[in-house]
Amino acid sequence: MGDYAKALGSKLRGIRQQQGLSLHGVEQKSGGRWKAVVVGSYERGDRAVTVQKLAELADFYGVPVAELLPEGRVPSGSEPAAKIVINLERLQQLPAEKAGPLARYAAAIQSQRGDYNGKVLSIRNEDLRSLAIIYDMSPGELSDQLVDWGVLPPEARVARGIDE
């Protein structure tokens, strides 16, 4: 299967894991409707999922179908996704009224990961989108603001692959 199937599978796996379900747990919770081996093959991108099955899975997980679809163009294996690396040392120097939401968000991610090196933190594009909502900006505007604050490196203005 191609990159799109793998990206779709990754989204399926992410939703399942967010709900604290194992593949076996999906089979149990669905009363056998969704077999662990089938869901696992969808998640690996080894098996094509029909639109009907995708809609049924979305209903089972209680999410809109759009949440299961990969966004935009799927990067090929030769194109690494742009990393968003926050400078935590610089973040700590900023006034709380500016950087409070970002600092709390970063602390929550560090706690989830058990990552307390205190120097930098890599976040996903989805994290930046969520932060942009909190700051009432577009992801691009927030990215520019973070560069201006010195929290993101200047090349982040160009490197970001974020839909606005």
C-alpha positions in Angstrom: 0.0 0.0 0.0 1.1 3.6 -0.5 2.0 6.5 1.7 -1.7 7.6 2.0 -2.8 4.3 3.4 0.0 4.4 5.9 -0.9 8.0 6.9 -4.6 6.9 7.2 -3.5 4.0 9.3 -1.4 6.2 11.6 -4.5 8.4 12.2 -6.6 5.4 13.0 -4.0 4.1 15.4 -3.7 7.5 17.1 -7.5 7.7 17.7 -7.5 4.2 19.1 -4.6 4.9 21.4 -6.1 8.2 22.5 -9.1 6.2 23.7 -6.9 3.9 25.6 -7.8 0.8 23.5 -5.6 -2.0 22.4 -6.4 -3.8 19.2 -7.9 -6.6 21.3 -9.8 -4.0 23.3 -11.4 -2.7 20.1 -12.5 -6.2 19.3 -14.0 -6.7 22.8 -15.6 -3.3 22.9 -17.2 -3.8 19.5 -18.5 -7.2 20.5 -16.5 -8.8 17.7 -17.7 -6.4 15.0 -14.1 -5.1 14.5 -11.5 -7.9 14.5 -8.1 -7.0 16.0 -6.3 -8.4 13.0 -8.4 -6.3 10.5 -8.1 -3.1 12.5 -4.3 -3.7 12.8 -4.0 -4.3 9.1 -5.8 -1.0 8.5 -3.5 0.8 10.9 -0.4 -0.6 9.2 -1.7 0.4 5.8 -1.6 -3.3 4.7 -5.3 -3.4 3.9 -7.4 -0.9 2.0 -10.4 0.4 4.0 -13.5 1.3 2.2 -15.3 4.6 2.7 -18.2 2.7 4.3 -15.9 0.9 6.8 -14.1 4.1 7.5 -17.4 5.8 8.3 -18.3 2.8 10.6 -15.0 3.0 12.4 -15.4 6.8 12.9 -18.8 6.1 14.4 -17.4 3.3 16.6 -14.7 5.7 17.9 -17.2 8.6 18.2 -15.2 11.0 16.0 -16.0 12.7 12.7 -14.7 10.9 9.6 -12.6 13.9 8.8 -10.6 13.2 12.0 -9.5 9.9 10.5 -8.3 11.3 7.2 -4.7 12.4 6.7 -4.3 16.2 6.1 -3.1 17.5 2.7 -0.2 15.9 0.9 1.4 13.0 2.6 5.2 13.4 2.8 7.1 10.7 1.0 9.8 8.7 2.9 12.5 10.9 1.4 11.0 14.1 2.8 11.2 14.3 6.6 8.4 16.3 8.2 9.5 19.7 9.4 10.2 19.7 13.1 9.0 22.4 15.4 11.6 22.8 18.1 10.8 25.1 21.0 13.7 26.7 22.9 12.6 26.0 26.5 15.3 28.1 28.1 14.2 31.1 26.1 10.5 30.3 26.9 11.3 30.5 30.6 12.7 34.0 30.2 9.5 35.4 28.7 6.9 37.1 30.8 4.0 34.9 31.9 1.4 37.2 30.3 3.0 36.5 26.9 4.1 32.9 27.1 1.9 31.5 29.9 -0.3 29.3 27.6 2.7 28.0 25.7 4.7 27.3 28.9 1.8 25.3 30.3 1.3 23.4 27.1 5.0 22.6 26.9 5.0 21.5 30.5 2.1 19.2 29.9 3.9 17.6 26.9 7.1 17.2 28.9 5.1 15.5 31.7 3.4 13.1 29.2 6.7 12.2 27.6 8.7 12.1 30.9 11.1 14.4 29.0 12.7 17.0 31.4 15.9 17.9 29.7 14.8 21.5 29.9 16.6 22.8 26.8 14.3 22.1 23.8 11.0 20.4 23.1 9.9 19.1 19.7 6.2 19.5 19.0 4.0 18.4 16.1 2.2 20.7 13.6 -1.0 19.6 15.3 0.3 21.1 18.6 1.1 24.3 16.9 -2.4 24.4 15.5 -3.9 23.9 18.9 -1.7 26.6 20.4 -2.7 29.0 17.6 -6.4 28.5 18.7 -5.4 29.3 22.3 -3.6 32.5 21.1 -6.4 33.4 18.7 -4.0 33.5 15.7 -3.4 31.5 12.6 -0.6 28.9 12.9 1.6 31.0 10.7 1.0 34.1 12.8 1.8 32.2 16.0 4.9 30.7 14.4 6.1 34.2 13.4 5.4 35.4 17.0 7.4 32.6 18.5 10.3 33.4 16.2 10.1 37.0 17.3 10.1 35.9 20.9 13.2 33.7 20.2 11.4 30.5 21.1 11.6 29.2 17.6 14.6 29.5 15.3 14.3 32.0 12.3 14.2 29.2 9.8 10.9 28.1 11.3 9.2 30.9 9.3 10.1 29.1 6.1 10.4 25.5 7.3 6.9 25.2 8.7 4.6 23.0 6.6 1.4 24.3 8.1 -1.9 25.0 6.3 -3.3 28.3 7.3 
